[in-house]
Amino acid sequence: MVSYNEDGEEENAKERDGNEECRMKTARDVKKEMGETDNIKCARVSPRPIQCDDTRVISGGEDVLYIVSFHTVQAEVEEKNQGAQDNHQHYQQLVNLDNTDLVPNVEPFDCPVCLVPYEGREGVVLRDCLHTFCRMCLANTVAFNEEAEVKCPYRDADYACDSVLQEREIKALVAPAVYEQHLAKSVAQAENKIGNTFHCKTADCKGWCIFEDNVNEFRCPVCRRFNCLTCQAIHEGLNCRQYQEQVKQESETNADARRTKEMLEATVSSSNLVLQEMVDRGEAMACPTCQVVLMKKWGCDWLRCSMCKTEICWVTRGPRWGPGGKGDTTGGCQCGVNGVKCHPRCNYCH
């Protein structure tokens, strides 16, 4: 062991001679590395290099500094290599987890939906919110969900999770047929929300298009039939005038066709009249996005269109939010902005 007294003179020099293979350090270097200058009580420290094996620094009294137990260079290299290996393993685990469609649970849990206890790796942890459920409950949530977005089913007395299941989670949870139904809901919602859409007139056909004002014809990509956008009908082999004349002639000569036409016209006229009267009385309103007529029996001033899912302010008869969606107060009713209600009759509850 090597030490220096108050005058910086070396003591016990014999023990130093056998450590020629160790790295060279000075006592000043030791104190700087340890960061304990104030804690080591030494009047003076010699700048001369000292040789040591595995050692650390301790205080030996009022005027003596002992050098004991330094890490060798080899130990530091091994420690760095081990740290690099651990980092690589952690990175690989993260990559493997990201490549997995469904994240399995690690610890046992009780499903918050069916309340059945499950062991590790028997459930699914949702990526966005980390809530854990059994596969069956999540699959049923997807299958019986009416909207295009499938929200986390976690609910309790104080909290309802707003996180949305990722598309790859949905696909991995359900059978291909159920997943196709889920995609169909997304397409139907998009059709209802977008303006200038036309649905194919073939019975039970799911084809539709977005058209421009100068487009008069649409060939359905599903059934491959041509739809006339002007007549709102399929009349292949006939131009619009010929088709209108044919309809008029059939209604005049065919009693069944005439009665059907009259009944439809009366029904449509009566329905439109009833709806308009309800709108005039304030009992109904047209959705500002898709124009579907909506009614509200009770509740707060917030509602959502059942067709296009637009959030609506009932008292202002307009959208709740601006063009940026939920939370955008640059448009919409702007209720609560600067503490101001959106309407004198606003209940301030949305």
C-alpha positions in Angstrom: 0.0 0.0 0.0 1.3 3.5 -0.9 0.7 6.7 1.2 1.9 10.3 1.4 2.4 12.3 4.5 1.8 16.0 5.1 5.1 17.0 3.3 4.1 14.9 0.2 6.9 12.3 1.0 6.3 8.7 -0.1 6.0 6.0 2.5 6.2 2.2 2.2 7.9 2.4 -1.2 8.7 -1.3 -1.3 5.1 -2.3 -1.8 4.9 0.0 -4.9 7.8 -1.7 -6.7 5.9 -4.9 -7.4 3.0 -3.2 -9.2 4.8 -2.3 -12.5 2.0 -3.7 -14.7 -0.7 -1.4 -13.2 -1.6 1.9 -14.9 0.1 5.1 -13.6 -1.9 7.6 -11.6 -1.3 10.5 -9.2 -3.0 11.2 -6.0 -4.3 14.4 -7.5 -5.9 12.4 -10.4 -7.5 10.1 -7.8 -9.1 12.9 -5.9 -10.3 14.5 -9.2 -11.9 11.2 -10.4 -13.5 10.4 -7.0 -15.0 13.9 -6.7 -14.4 13.8 -3.0 -11.8 16.6 -2.7 -13.7 18.2 0.2 -14.1 14.8 2.0 -10.5 13.7 1.9 -8.5 15.4 4.6 -4.9 15.8 3.2 -2.7 18.8 3.6 -0.7 18.2 0.4 -0.9 15.7 -2.4 2.2 14.7 -4.3 2.0 15.2 -8.1 4.3 12.2 -8.6 2.8 9.1 -10.3 2.0 6.2 -8.2 1.5 2.5 -9.1 -1.4 0.5 -7.8 -3.5 -2.6 -8.4 -7.3 -2.8 -7.8 -8.0 0.0 -5.4 -10.2 2.8 -4.1 -9.5 5.9 -2.0 -10.2 6.3 1.7 -9.3 8.9 4.2 -6.6 7.8 6.6 -6.7 10.6 9.2 -5.9 14.3 9.5 -2.8 14.4 7.3 -2.6 11.0 5.5 -4.1 9.9 2.2 -4.3 6.1 1.5 -4.7 4.7 -2.0 -6.5 1.4 -1.9 -8.5 -0.6 -4.5 -8.6 0.9 -8.0 -10.4 -0.7 -11.0 -8.1 -1.9 -13.6 -8.4 -1.0 -17.3 -9.5 -4.5 -18.1 -12.4 -4.4 -15.6 -13.6 -1.2 -17.2 -13.5 -2.6 -20.7 -15.4 -5.7 -19.6 -18.0 -3.5 -17.9 -18.5 -1.5 -21.1 -18.8 -4.6 -23.2 -21.4 -6.0 -20.9 -23.3 -2.8 -21.0 -23.3 -2.8 -24.8 -24.5 -6.4 -24.9 -27.4 -5.5 -22.5 -28.4 -2.6 -24.6 -28.4 -4.7 -27.7 -30.6 -7.3 -26.0 -33.0 -4.6 -24.8 -33.2 -3.2 -28.4 -33.9 -6.6 -29.9 -36.6 -7.2 -27.4 -38.3 -3.9 -28.3 -38.0 -4.8 -32.0 -39.6 -8.2 -31.5 -42.4 -6.6 -29.4 -43.1 -4.1 -32.1 -43.3 -6.8 -34.7 -45.9 -8.6 -32.6 -49.5 -7.8 -33.5 -50.8 -8.6 -30.0 -48.9 -7.9 -26.9 -49.4 -10.7 -24.3 -49.7 -9.9 -20.6 -46.9 -10.9 -18.2 -48.7 -11.0 -14.9 -52.0 -12.7 -13.9 -55.0 -10.4 -14.1 -58.8 -10.3 -13.9 -60.5 -9.2 -17.1 -62.4 -6.0 -16.4 -65.2 -7.0 -18.8 -66.0 -10.6 -17.9 -64.2 -10.6 -14.5 -62.6 -14.0 -15.2 -59.1 -14.5 -13.8 -56.3 -15.3 -16.3 -52.7 -16.3 -16.0 -49.7 -14.8 -17.7 -49.8 -14.7 -21.6 -53.5 -15.6 -21.6 -54.6 -12.0 -22.2 -53.8 -9.0 -24.5 -52.3 -5.6 -23.4 -53.5 -2.8 -25.6 -50.6 -0.8 -27.0 -52.0 2.7 -26.7 -53.5 2.6 -23.1 -51.9 -0.6 -21.6 -55.2 -1.9 -20.4 -55.4 -5.7 -20.3 -58.3 -7.9 -21.4 -59.0 -11.4 -22.5 -59.0 -12.1 -26.2 -62.7 -13.1 -26.3 -63.9 -9.8 -24.8 -61.8 -7.8 -27.2 -63.0 -9.8 -30.1 -66.6 -9.2 -29.1 -65.9 -5.5 -28.7 -64.7 -5.4 -32.4 -67.6 -7.6 -33.7 -70.4 -5.7 -32.0 -69.0 -2.2 -32.3 -71.2 0.1 -34.5 -68.6 2.7 -35.3 -65.5 2.5 -37.5 -63.2 3.3 -34.6 -63.0 0.6 -31.9 -62.4 2.1 -28.5 -60.8 0.4 -25.5 -63.7 -1.2 -23.5 -62.3 -0.2 -20.1 -65.0 1.5 -17.9 -65.4 2.1 -14.2 -67.4 4.4 -12.0 -64.9 7.3 -12.5 -63.2 6.8 -15.8 -63.9 5.7 -19.4 -60.9 5.0 -21.6 -60.9 7.0 -24.9 -57.9 5.1 -26.5 -58.5 3.4 -29.9 -57.4 -0.1 -30.8 -54.8 -0.2 -33.6 -55.7 -1.7 -36.9 -53.3 -4.5 -36.6 -54.7 -5.4 -33.2 -58.2 -5.6 -34.6 -57.1 -7.7 -37.5 -55.3 -10.2 -35.2 -58.2 -10.5 -32.8 -61.1 -11.5 -35.1 -61.8 -13.8 -38.0 -61.3 -12.6 -41.6 -65.0 -12.3 -42.2 -65.5 -10.1 -39.1 -62.5 -7.9 -40.1 -64.1 -7.4 -43.5 -67.3 -6.2 -41.8 -65.2 -3.8 -39.7 -63.6 -2.4 -42.8 -67.1 -2.0 -44.4 -68.1 0.2 -41.4 -65.2 2.5 -42.1 -66.1 2.8 -45.8 -69.8 3.5 -45.0 -68.8 6.2 -42.5 -66.5 7.8 -45.0 -69.3 7.7 -47.6 -71.8 9.4 -45.3 -69.3 12.1 -44.2 -67.9 13.1 -47.6 -70.0 15.4 -49.8 -70.7 14.8 -53.5 -71.0 11.0 -53.2 -73.2 8.7 -55.2 -74.1 5.1 -54.2 -74.6 2.5 -57.0 -78.3 1.9 -57.7 -77.8 -1.8 -58.1 -79.7 -3.6 -55.3 -77.4 -4.6 -52.4 -74.3 -3.3 -54.2 -71.7 -1.6 -51.9 -70.1 0.5 -54.6 -70.0 4.3 -54.5 -68.0 7.2 -55.8 -67.0 10.8 -55.2 -68.0 12.8 -58.2 -67.3 16.3 -59.6 -69.9 18.6 -60.9 -69.1 18.0 -64.6 -69.3 14.2 -64.2 -72.6 12.6 -65.4 -71.7 8.9 -65.4 -70.3 6.4 -62.9 -69.2 2.9 -63.6 -69.5 0.9 -60.4 -66.2 -0.9 -59.6 -68.1 -3.6 -57.7 -71.0 -4.6 -60.0 -69.5 -3.0 -63.2 -72.8 -1.4 -64.2 -73.1 2.2 -65.4 -75.0 4.7 -63.3 -76.4 7.9 -64.6 -75.8 10.7 -62.1 -78.3 13.0 -63.8 -81.2 10.6 -63.6 -80.0 8.9 -60.4 -80.6 5.6 -62.0 -79.2 2.8 -64.2 -80.5 2.9 -67.8 -77.9 1.2 -69.9 -78.7 1.3 -73.6 -80.8 4.4 -73.2 -79.9 8.0 -73.1 -81.4 10.3 -70.4 -84.3 11.5 -72.6 -85.2 8.0 -73.7 -85.2 6.8 -70.1 -87.4 9.7 -68.9 -89.9 9.0 -71.7 -89.9 5.3 -70.9 -90.7 6.0 -67.2 -93.4 8.4 -68.2 -95.0 6.0 -70.6 -94.9 3.1 -68.2 -96.6 5.2 -65.5 -99.4 6.1 -67.9 -100.0 2.6 -69.4 -99.2 0.4 -66.5 -101.6 0.7 -63.6 -99.2 -0.9 -61.1 -96.4 1.3 -62.1 -98.6 4.4 -61.9 -99.9 3.5 -58.4 -96.3 2.8 -57.3 -95.1 6.1 -58.6 -98.0 8.0 -57.0 -97.5 6.3 -53.7 -93.8 7.0 -53.6 -94.3 10.6 -54.5 -97.0 11.0 -51.8 -94.8 9.3 -49.3 -91.8 11.3 -50.0 -93.8 14.6 -50.1 -95.5 13.7 -46.8 -92.3 12.7 -45.1 -90.5 15.8 -46.2 -93.4 17.9 -45.0 -93.4 16.2 -41.6 -89.6 16.6 -41.2 -89.7 20.2 -42.2 -92.4 20.9 -39.6 -90.3 19.2 -36.9 -87.3 21.3 -38.0 -89.4 24.5 -37.9 -90.6 23.7 -34.3 -87.0 23.0 -33.2 -87.7 19.3 -32.6 -85.2 18.2 -35.3 -82.3 19.5 -37.3 -80.3 18.6 -40.4 -76.7 17.5 -39.8 -74.4 20.2 -41.0 -72.2 17.7 -42.8 -74.4 15.0 -44.3 -77.9 16.7 -44.0 -79.4 13.7 -42.3 -82.3 14.8 -40.1 -81.5 14.4 -36.4 -83.8 14.5 -33.3 -82.9 14.9 -29.6 -85.4 13.8 -26.9 -83.4 14.8 -23.8 -79.8 15.3 -22.5 -77.2 18.0 -23.0 -76.6 20.1 -26.0 -73.9 17.8 -27.5 -74.9 15.1 -29.9 -73.2 13.1 -32.7 -74.7 12.3 -36.1 -75.5 8.6 -36.4 -74.4 8.6 -40.0 -71.3 10.7 -40.5 -70.3 10.9 -36.7 -70.0 14.7 -36.8 -70.1 16.2 -33.3 -72.9 18.8 -33.2 -74.0 21.6 -30.9 -77.8 21.4 -30.6 -78.6 25.0 -29.6 -76.5 26.6 -32.4 -77.5 23.9 -35.0 -73.9 23.7 -36.2 -70.7 21.6 -35.7 -69.3 21.5 -32.2 -65.7 21.8 -33.3 -63.7 23.5 -36.0 -62.2 21.9 -39.2 -59.4 20.4 -37.1 -61.7 18.1 -35.3 -62.2 17.5 -31.5 -60.7 20.3 -29.5 -60.4 22.8 -32.4 -62.0 26.0 -31.2 -61.1 28.0 -34.3 -64.5 27.1 -35.6 -67.7 25.3 -34.5 -69.8 26.7 -31.7 -66.7 27.8 -29.6 -68.6 27.2 -26.4 -66.6 28.0 -23.3 -63.9 30.0 -25.2 -62.9 32.9 -22.9 -65.7 31.7 -20.5 -68.5 32.7 -22.9 -71.4 30.4 -23.7 -72.1 29.6 -27.4 -75.8 30.6 -27.1 -78.1 32.2 -24.6 -80.0 28.9 -24.2 -76.7 26.9 -23.9 -76.7 24.7 -20.8 -72.9 24.9 -20.7 -72.6 21.1 -20.6 -70.6 20.3 -23.7 
